[in-house]
Amino acid sequence: MKIVRFSYIDALVSWLFVYFSSKLLWDTVPFIFELATLAVFAFCAISLVHSKPAVNLHRINLFITFLIFSFYVIANGILKDTFPQFARSLYEYIFYILILFAMMWLLPRADIQKCVKVYALFGLLIAVLSWWEFLTKSYLIADAVENYAGFRAMVFTRSYLSHGMILGLFSLGCMDISYRERKPLWFLAGVFCFISILTTSSRGPLVACGVALVFQFMMNAFISRRHSLKRLIACTILFAGAMAVFILMFGTFETPNETINNFLRRIRSIFNWTGDAGNVGRLLLWRQAFGWFKTNIWFGIGPSKTGSWGNGSIGVTESGVLKRFVELGIIGAVCFYYFIGCILLKGIRAYGKQTDYSKRQLVFWFSLVIAILINDIILQSTEEIMVSFYFWTAFAGIECASNPIICSQGDTNHAP
């Protein structure tokens, strides 16, 4: 029997993956886990600043941009926010980004494949529990008030909207293992996690993670320079899958099972922006957000004034992109997207120079980013810490996997 050994860094990264996939469960113990996590992030972020690989022009640019952005958020908040809104802005705009710097120190020192496997196994458990909640119509620990005709699973997440996204990210983790190890069971596990999004009745994660899964599938098929047949098969499977989705989306057929019919109706309502109540309501909220944006297009109405975080919010934008432009104005939003754009551009430029091992790593991190960014267009999903953790961890992964000097400390030692 093969014994899998974990370093303390592997155990810590795996624990963070588990914790931020089920945060509501651990928060039943007040403060302990939250404070411990905060201490870990602070220690790792400070350690990154003092580490030698941090000293390069790209890293310096990231640090300076972060400092400018943080100063902008603080100054804007002092001038325009109430105290609850200002406190939330420090958490949402500054602490969240500190996760990036903390994970930039942790990830190169961990065996990512082991950590992702722990993450994927835990994801399978969460997916099973999602179906348990859905079928029994009862929550494990959540105290939710249903305002929807059906039942929407949440398990250990704060909302069914975020839970759908978490399940989709689990699917990407399972698929990453299946492409690396070429084991069909992991592929089936990924499909199971993706289908489990249906238990939340959330349509955004289906679209966002579906696009990310297609990207992940095609990129992994084209990583090898030798197997032209493999690429042909991949394109054939993608075409067949696209036809199946088209028939599913635009067909009118039903089944004898009413639960399956409800799933079909939810899926088919994705593109219904005139008759579906959810989509029509989202359009109304977008119009309201544009109205807020027009009151101060350059500097915004104030950081964290919108959102679903508490009574101090003036309302929701139903879009993370709109949220940043509304709250921070063009200047603040451009600064934010410039910050993440620098990392994305570096990853794209570095991709062609990497080994197949590092390419697969980059594809996995890019897949997470694609899924979250797409979902963030139609829902302010990155407002939720559980989603934002994976968002910033994925950027940290891109940053580290595209830097051979940094990766030489950890991940490349595990390359086959």
C-alpha positions as semicolon CSV with decimal commas, in nm:
position;residue;x (nm);y (nm);z (nm)
1;M;0,000;0,000;0,000
2;K;0,138;0,337;-0,103
3;I;0,169;0,583;0,185
4;V;0,097;0,946;0,095
5;R;0,310;1,184;0,300
6;F;0,209;1,543;0,362
7;S;0,440;1,819;0,469
8;Y;0,301;2,074;0,712
9;I;0,265;2,316;0,420
10;D;0,067;2,055;0,223
11;A;-0,157;2,003;0,526
12;L;-0,205;2,379;0,571
13;V;-0,296;2,445;0,205
14;S;-0,529;2,142;0,204
15;W;-0,692;2,269;0,522
16;L;-0,747;2,614;0,366
17;F;-0,913;2,447;0,065
18;V;-1,143;2,251;0,297
19;Y;-1,213;2,547;0,526
20;F;-1,313;2,784;0,246
21;S;-1,533;2,517;0,089
22;S;-1,735;2,476;0,409
23;K;-1,680;2,796;0,605
24;L;-2,029;2,808;0,755
25;L;-1,963;2,476;0,930
26;W;-1,647;2,597;1,104
27;D;-1,799;2,934;1,188
28;T;-2,038;2,755;1,424
29;V;-1,738;2,779;1,658
30;P;-1,715;3,158;1,707
31;F;-1,395;3,341;1,609
32;I;-1,143;3,055;1,654
33;F;-1,112;2,941;1,292
34;E;-1,157;3,289;1,148
35;L;-0,885;3,439;1,367
36;A;-0,651;3,146;1,302
37;T;-0,699;3,187;0,926
38;L;-0,640;3,561;0,951
39;A;-0,315;3,496;1,138
40;V;-0,201;3,245;0,874
41;F;-0,267;3,490;0,591
42;A;-0,090;3,773;0,772
43;F;0,217;3,558;0,844
44;C;0,240;3,429;0,485
45;A;0,188;3,771;0,327
46;I;0,463;3,921;0,544
47;S;0,688;3,624;0,465
48;L;0,639;3,686;0,093
49;V;0,756;4,045;0,125
50;H;1,075;3,928;0,296
51;S;1,146;3,642;0,055
52;K;1,409;3,693;-0,217
53;P;1,198;3,572;-0,512
54;A;0,960;3,861;-0,441
55;V;1,222;4,110;-0,561
56;N;1,158;4,152;-0,935
57;L;1,000;4,426;-1,144
58;H;0,674;4,239;-1,192
59;R;0,633;4,175;-0,820
60;I;0,728;4,533;-0,735
61;N;0,463;4,652;-0,981
62;L;0,203;4,432;-0,809
63;F;0,298;4,560;-0,463
64;I;0,289;4,925;-0,574
65;T;-0,046;4,881;-0,752
66;F;-0,191;4,713;-0,444
67;L;-0,071;4,996;-0,220
68;I;-0,216;5,260;-0,454
69;F;-0,546;5,071;-0,475
70;S;-0,559;5,028;-0,096
71;F;-0,492;5,399;-0,039
72;Y;-0,766;5,484;-0,290
73;V;-1,018;5,255;-0,116
74;I;-0,934;5,391;0,230
75;A;-0,948;5,757;0,121
76;N;-1,268;5,703;-0,077
77;G;-1,426;5,517;0,215
78;I;-1,337;5,788;0,468
79;L;-1,497;6,054;0,246
80;K;-1,811;5,867;0,137
81;D;-1,887;5,569;0,362
82;T;-2,062;5,517;0,690
83;F;-1,854;5,329;0,947
84;P;-2,012;4,984;0,872
85;Q;-1,956;5,040;0,499
86;F;-1,596;5,152;0,556
87;A;-1,522;4,849;0,778
88;R;-1,669;4,621;0,513
89;S;-1,459;4,788;0,241
90;L;-1,137;4,711;0,429
91;Y;-1,242;4,346;0,448
92;E;-1,376;4,318;0,094
93;Y;-1,121;4,516;-0,104
94;I;-0,799;4,494;0,098
95;F;-0,809;4,177;0,309
96;Y;-0,934;3,971;0,016
97;I;-0,634;4,074;-0,195
98;L;-0,400;3,986;0,092
99;I;-0,510;3,626;0,028
100;L;-0,329;3,655;-0,306
101;F;0,001;3,750;-0,144
102;A;-0,034;3,487;0,128
103;M;-0,100;3,211;-0,125
104;M;0,187;3,333;-0,344
105;W;0,414;3,235;-0,055
106;L;0,234;2,909;0,030
107;L;0,167;2,749;-0,309
108;P;0,530;2,715;-0,430
109;R;0,612;2,533;-0,106
110;A;0,325;2,285;-0,135
111;D;0,263;1,979;-0,350
112;I;-0,034;2,119;-0,540
113;Q;-0,140;1,782;-0,680
114;K;-0,182;1,637;-0,330
115;C;-0,371;1,944;-0,212
116;V;-0,605;1,945;-0,512
117;K;-0,677;1,576;-0,454
118;V;-0,780;1,647;-0,093
119;Y;-0,991;1,935;-0,224
120;A;-1,157;1,714;-0,487
121;L;-1,233;1,435;-0,240
122;F;-1,390;1,683;-0,002
123;G;-1,583;1,824;-0,297
124;L;-1,733;1,482;-0,368
125;L;-1,855;1,468;-0,009
126;I;-2,010;1,815;-0,040
127;A;-2,178;1,717;-0,369
128;V;-2,331;1,408;-0,203
129;L;-2,455;1,625;0,086
130;S;-2,605;1,867;-0,167
131;W;-2,818;1,589;-0,310
132;W;-2,907;1,476;0,044
133;E;-3,035;1,825;0,126
134;F;-3,218;1,850;-0,206
135;L;-3,390;1,513;-0,180
136;T;-3,481;1,543;0,188
137;K;-3,573;1,914;0,156
138;S;-3,390;1,993;0,479
139;Y;-3,073;2,187;0,559
140;L;-2,784;2,039;0,751
141;I;-2,695;2,353;0,946
142;A;-2,832;2,651;0,752
143;D;-3,118;2,856;0,887
144;A;-3,255;2,978;0,556
145;V;-3,587;3,130;0,463
146;E;-3,703;2,993;0,129
147;N;-3,843;3,254;-0,107
148;Y;-3,826;3,026;-0,407
149;A;-4,083;2,776;-0,534
150;G;-3,841;2,484;-0,508
151;F;-3,569;2,383;-0,262
152;R;-3,212;2,508;-0,309
153;A;-2,925;2,323;-0,143
154;M;-2,659;2,520;0,046
155;V;-2,481;2,263;0,271
156;F;-2,200;2,462;0,443
157;T;-2,221;2,775;0,225
158;R;-2,390;3,103;0,309
159;S;-2,621;3,100;0,004
160;Y;-2,730;2,862;-0,268
161;L;-2,587;3,107;-0,525
162;S;-2,237;3,075;-0,379
163;H;-2,283;2,703;-0,324
164;G;-2,346;2,647;-0,693
165;M;-2,015;2,817;-0,767
166;I;-1,829;2,609;-0,507
167;L;-1,964;2,287;-0,662
168;G;-1,849;2,403;-1,005
169;L;-1,498;2,470;-0,873
170;F;-1,495;2,121;-0,722
171;S;-1,574;1,988;-1,070
172;L;-1,271;2,168;-1,214
173;G;-1,052;2,016;-0,942
174;C;-1,173;1,662;-1,018
175;M;-1,119;1,715;-1,390
176;D;-0,766;1,842;-1,332
177;I;-0,680;1,515;-1,156
178;S;-0,841;1,306;-1,432
179;Y;-0,633;1,480;-1,701
180;R;-0,313;1,436;-1,502
181;E;-0,366;1,076;-1,390
182;R;-0,584;0,962;-1,681
183;K;-0,832;0,792;-1,449
184;P;-1,195;0,783;-1,571
185;L;-1,332;0,775;-1,215
186;W;-1,206;1,128;-1,154
187;F;-1,369;1,242;-1,478
188;L;-1,700;1,094;-1,359
189;A;-1,648;1,265;-1,023
190;G;-1,608;1,596;-1,205
191;V;-1,928;1,539;-1,402
192;F;-2,109;1,448;-1,078
193;C;-1,996;1,769;-0,904
194;F;-2,102;1,975;-1,205
195;I;-2,446;1,811;-1,226
196;S;-2,483;1,870;-0,851
197;I;-2,509;2,244;-0,926
198;L;-2,867;2,162;-1,024
199;T;-2,948;2,107;-0,656
200;T;-2,896;2,481;-0,601
201;S;-3,117;2,589;-0,897
202;S;-2,843;2,845;-0,973
203;R;-2,802;2,903;-1,345
204;G;-2,500;3,133;-1,341
205;P;-2,257;2,869;-1,209
206;L;-2,381;2,621;-1,473
207;V;-2,287;2,862;-1,750
208;A;-1,965;2,993;-1,592
209;C;-1,826;2,654;-1,491
210;G;-1,950;2,494;-1,813
211;V;-1,739;2,740;-2,015
212;A;-1,442;2,681;-1,782
213;L;-1,476;2,303;-1,816
214;V;-1,473;2,333;-2,198
215;F;-1,164;2,554;-2,179
216;Q;-0,993;2,308;-1,943
217;F;-1,083;2,010;-2,164
218;M;-0,956;2,165;-2,486
219;M;-0,638;2,308;-2,337
220;N;-0,544;1,973;-2,183
221;A;-0,612;1,798;-2,512
222;F;-0,377;2,035;-2,694
223;I;-0,095;2,040;-2,437
224;S;0,078;1,740;-2,592
225;R;0,264;1,815;-2,913
226;R;0,247;1,457;-3,035
227;H;-0,107;1,325;-3,021
228;S;-0,292;1,470;-3,322
229;L;-0,549;1,186;-3,291
230;K;-0,615;1,291;-2,933
231;R;-0,688;1,644;-3,052
232;L;-0,926;1,516;-3,319
233;I;-1,111;1,306;-3,063
234;A;-1,130;1,606;-2,829
235;C;-1,280;1,825;-3,102
236;T;-1,532;1,551;-3,190
237;I;-1,637;1,513;-2,827
238;L;-1,668;1,891;-2,791
239;F;-1,888;1,911;-3,102
240;A;-2,110;1,627;-2,979
241;G;-2,135;1,793;-2,638
242;A;-2,227;2,127;-2,797
243;M;-2,505;1,958;-2,996
244;A;-2,637;1,789;-2,681
245;V;-2,641;2,121;-2,494
246;F;-2,820;2,289;-2,788
247;I;-3,090;2,020;-2,793
248;L;-3,124;2,041;-2,414
249;M;-3,147;2,421;-2,413
250;F;-3,383;2,475;-2,704
251;G;-3,580;2,150;-2,704
252;T;-3,934;2,124;-2,570
253;F;-3,931;1,760;-2,463
254;E;-4,011;1,656;-2,107
255;T;-3,974;1,339;-1,901
256;P;-4,212;1,145;-1,676
257;N;-4,014;1,271;-1,374
258;E;-4,124;1,615;-1,252
259;T;-3,793;1,683;-1,072
260;I;-3,601;1,636;-1,398
261;N;-3,857;1,854;-1,577
262;N;-3,793;2,131;-1,321
263;F;-3,420;2,104;-1,392
264;L;-3,490;2,131;-1,766
265;R;-3,708;2,438;-1,716
266;R;-3,440;2,612;-1,508
267;I;-3,173;2,536;-1,768
268;R;-3,393;2,655;-2,056
269;S;-3,470;2,980;-1,875
270;I;-3,105;3,088;-1,888
271;F;-3,158;3,283;-2,210
272;N;-3,511;3,399;-2,129
273;W;-3,464;3,767;-2,042
274;T;-3,822;3,875;-2,102
275;G;-4,044;3,620;-1,928
276;D;-3,829;3,471;-1,652
277;A;-3,884;3,654;-1,322
278;G;-3,524;3,608;-1,204
279;N;-3,370;3,744;-1,522
280;V;-3,616;4,033;-1,547
281;G;-3,544;4,125;-1,185
282;R;-3,172;4,116;-1,256
283;L;-3,216;4,358;-1,547
284;L;-3,403;4,599;-1,319
285;L;-3,121;4,585;-1,064
286;W;-2,864;4,647;-1,336
287;R;-3,056;4,957;-1,445
288;Q;-3,061;5,075;-1,084
289;A;-2,685;5,017;-1,059
290;F;-2,625;5,219;-1,377
291;G;-2,822;5,498;-1,215
292;W;-2,589;5,491;-0,913
293;F;-2,286;5,482;-1,143
294;K;-2,399;5,794;-1,331
295;T;-2,402;5,997;-1,007
296;N;-2,021;5,978;-0,988
297;I;-1,862;5,795;-1,280
298;W;-1,500;5,877;-1,191
299;F;-1,477;5,812;-0,817
300;G;-1,789;5,607;-0,745
301;I;-2,043;5,627;-0,465
302;G;-1,813;5,471;-0,203
303;P;-1,654;5,127;-0,149
304;S;-1,881;4,848;-0,023
305;K;-2,195;5,063;-0,027
306;T;-2,371;4,790;-0,224
307;G;-2,395;4,417;-0,168
308;S;-2,581;4,159;0,037
309;W;-2,348;4,176;0,338
310;G;-2,576;4,356;0,584
311;N;-2,815;4,638;0,669
312;G;-2,550;4,901;0,591
313;S;-2,573;4,821;0,220
314;I;-2,797;5,036;0,000
315;G;-2,879;4,739;-0,226
316;V;-2,728;4,486;-0,464
317;T;-2,592;4,533;-0,816
318;E;-2,625;4,165;-0,920
319;S;-2,286;4,198;-1,089
320;G;-1,938;4,208;-0,943
321;V;-1,819;4,411;-1,241
322;L;-2,094;4,670;-1,195
323;K;-2,029;4,671;-0,821
324;R;-1,668;4,784;-0,870
325;F;-1,755;5,055;-1,120
326;V;-2,048;5,178;-0,908
327;E;-1,855;5,183;-0,580
328;L;-1,507;5,282;-0,697
329;G;-1,579;5,468;-1,019
330;I;-1,378;5,431;-1,338
331;I;-1,051;5,518;-1,161
332;G;-1,082;5,255;-0,889
333;A;-1,224;4,984;-1,115
334;V;-0,953;5,033;-1,377
335;C;-0,688;5,010;-1,103
336;F;-0,843;4,682;-0,981
337;Y;-0,863;4,524;-1,325
338;Y;-0,514;4,646;-1,414
339;F;-0,388;4,463;-1,104
340;I;-0,539;4,127;-1,201
341;G;-0,467;4,191;-1,570
342;C;-0,092;4,209;-1,498
343;I;-0,103;3,857;-1,352
344;L;-0,318;3,718;-1,632
345;L;-0,094;3,868;-1,900
346;K;0,217;3,728;-1,735
347;G;0,058;3,381;-1,720
348;I;-0,046;3,394;-2,086
349;R;0,301;3,507;-2,197
350;A;0,474;3,241;-1,987
351;Y;0,248;2,954;-2,094
352;G;0,430;2,863;-2,415
353;K;0,766;2,839;-2,236
354;Q;0,651;2,596;-1,965
355;T;0,685;2,219;-1,933
356;D;0,370;2,009;-1,984
357;Y;0,346;1,977;-1,605
358;S;0,348;2,352;-1,551
359;K;0,109;2,404;-1,844
360;R;-0,147;2,175;-1,681
361;Q;-0,109;2,369;-1,361
362;L;-0,163;2,698;-1,542
363;V;-0,467;2,559;-1,722
364;F;-0,622;2,458;-1,388
365;W;-0,569;2,800;-1,233
366;F;-0,689;2,976;-1,548
367;S;-1,001;2,758;-1,544
368;L;-1,087;2,871;-1,191
369;V;-1,036;3,235;-1,287
370;I;-1,251;3,201;-1,601
371;A;-1,536;3,040;-1,407
372;I;-1,537;3,302;-1,133
373;L;-1,494;3,602;-1,367
374;I;-1,784;3,489;-1,589
375;N;-2,011;3,433;-1,289
376;D;-1,903;3,768;-1,148
377;I;-2,053;3,942;-1,452
378;I;-2,408;3,836;-1,360
379;L;-2,373;3,810;-0,982
380;Q;-2,150;3,984;-0,726
381;S;-2,012;3,640;-0,637
382;T;-1,663;3,761;-0,539
383;E;-1,826;3,953;-0,255
384;E;-1,846;3,615;-0,077
385;I;-1,519;3,520;0,096
386;M;-1,559;3,152;0,002
387;V;-1,556;3,239;-0,369
388;S;-1,298;3,516;-0,334
389;F;-1,054;3,279;-0,164
390;Y;-1,044;3,060;-0,476
391;F;-1,041;3,366;-0,701
392;W;-0,726;3,508;-0,542
393;T;-0,571;3,165;-0,488
394;A;-0,607;3,099;-0,863
395;F;-0,427;3,426;-0,940
396;A;-0,155;3,326;-0,694
397;G;-0,132;2,992;-0,874
398;I;-0,094;3,163;-1,213
399;E;0,169;3,396;-1,072
400;C;0,373;3,110;-0,923
401;A;0,331;2,856;-1,205
402;S;0,447;3,113;-1,463
403;N;0,761;3,196;-1,262
404;P;1,023;2,918;-1,290
405;I;1,239;3,072;-1,015
406;I;0,960;3,060;-0,761
407;C;0,826;2,722;-0,871
408;S;1,170;2,567;-0,833
409;Q;1,118;2,580;-0,457
410;G;0,828;2,341;-0,465
411;D;0,611;2,235;-0,753
412;T;0,868;2,152;-1,018
413;N;1,018;1,900;-0,782
414;H;0,701;1,696;-0,832
415;A;0,698;1,714;-1,207
416;P;0,702;1,374;-1,377
